[in-house]
Structures are given as structure tokens and as C-alpha cells.
Amino acid sequence: MVKKDEWKGFLFVVGAACLWGLSSNVAKYLFNRQVNVWDLVQMRVTLSFLFLAVVLGIGRRALLAVKREHYLYFFIFGAVGLTSVQTTYLLTISLTNVATAVFMQYLAPVFVFAYGLLRRQERLAPGNALALMLSTLGGFLIVKGSPGGGLAISLYGLATGLSAALAFAFYTLYGKKGLENYSPWTLLAYGFAAGSLVYALFYRLPWNTFLGYGWQEWLFFVYIAVFSTILPFGFYFKGLNYLAPVKANLTATLEPVIGGTLAYFLLGETLTPWQVLGCLLIVAGVTVIQLHKRKE
């Protein structure tokens, strides 16, 4: 029987999954309106940093305090981890479709597990071997699309999709180090600060990007920052107060399902039966990995 507090946690995590699933559709809608993918990434990391800095500065100022010896860690976490995830993921959405991008990113737990095997921190038990096979086959079916012919997505889309999964895996592994000493909100605030700095130095100044669009696009930029980042992360962390991490992770696998379903109804995007099967296999593989962790 599910405890009352667990239901609270479940609803918070489902809320986060819904917002994340919807955000991928909003991003694709903007790309269809000829919004530049690099502009969207810059606006997301910059506005997310500004909003978090203001909120934490007013209500949780202590969370903004970090040790000097950790400055390099935060820069690497933000520039290499968090910003790479945002960039490669949104690039994949622009090059393929929402479902393909989201489900390919969900190969990240497989890469995390593979890294654990190389470091001998994980063991290849039958359940883990099954999870690897399911996820790998699922990824192949999504990319292949149908038994005959070539790939269902471009090589560039395939490269950015796999890069998104690898970047998410790095973000997860490297982020765990920071969580030993800091709040997730601290990591996000400084991670987005590093990302906004990288884009300002190597792309262009953020206000030049902001001034290049009208008020309608500005509203979408704010939406992406608040409802795709700050609120869903807040819901997810709140859910962790009531749920075990394994249950929270399993519930979060609703995100690609929600994202793909909304893309069908809102954007008219469709998948071949083989790709749908591939999506289901990836969800099954991630679920098996999480359930195996729970038993350990």
C-alpha cells in the first residue's frame, strides 16, 4: 500500500516529468518558427542563472557561498556538463524530432552503468546485462526506423543525440561529486553561470541575442528558463523528500513518454512502429537498471 507522503512525492515528480516533456515540444515549436538553436541555448542558461541568482539571493543566500578551491569544479560542471547537455539535446531536437531526441538522451543511464563497469564499481549481473541489451536494441531501432533502407535520422542528428546522452552521463557522474558538499540549487546556479559565461565569450553577448527577437519569443525564452528548468527541478527535488531515489528515477521515465505523446498531438510528429518499439525498449532498460540498483 502506498503511503500518503509517497503520493505527494509521486505527484511532484510526475509534475516535473510533465514540464520537462512539454518543454521539448516548446523548443521544437520555436525551431519551427526559425529561432536559432544557439540563441535558445544561450537564453536558457543565461535566464536560468539570473532567475536562480535572484531567488537564492533573496531567500537562500547561504546556498550561494562556495569555497575558492571549488571554483574550477563549478566551471567544469557548468561548461562541460550542464551546458553541453543543454546544447546537444536542443541540437538533436532541431535536427530530428522530440521523441527521438528525448529517448536517445535517456540512454545516459546505460553509459553511466558502462562507466561503472569499467571502473569495477558495477558488476554485470543478468539483470544489468538484460538492461544493456534492451537499451542498446532500443537505440538501434530508433535510429534505424524500419527494417529496410538507411537511417531514419541524419548522421549529424545521430552524433548530437549520442553526444547528448554522453553529456548527460558526465553531468550525472560529475554532479554527484558536487552534491557531497553543496545543494543541487548551488550546482545549478553556478553551472548555469558558467554556461552563460561560455556563450557570452564564444558566441555573443546575451543582450544582443535577446534584442534580436520580438516579445513573443521573449515570453517563450522566459517560459523555457522558468517552466523547463527552475520549476521542474524544484518539483523533482521536492519529490525526493518523500520518495526513495530509485522510485523518483523510475517515475521520471515518464518524461520521454509524455514528450513523445505531446509531440504527436501538438506538432504532428510521428514515429514508425519500429521506433515506437525502440522507445519502449529504452524505458524498459532504464527501469531494469533502476530496479537492480534497488535490490543492491
Buried (B, 14 or more C-beta within 10 A) or exposed (E): EEEEEBEBBBBBBBBBBBBBBBBBBBBBBBBEEEBBBBBBBBBBBBBBBBBBBEBBEEEBEEBBEBEEEBEEBBBBBBBBBBBBBBBBBBBBBBBBBBBBBBBBBBBBBBBBBBBBEEEEEBEEEEBBEBBBEBBBBBBEBBBBBEEEEEEBBEEEBBBBBBBBBBBBBBBBBBBEEBEEEBBBBBBBBBBBBBBBBBBBEEBBEBEEBBEEBEEEBBEBBEBBBBBBBBBBBBBBBBBBEBBEEBBBBBBBBBBBBBBBBBBBEBBEBEBBEBBBBBBBBBBBBBBBBBEBBEEE
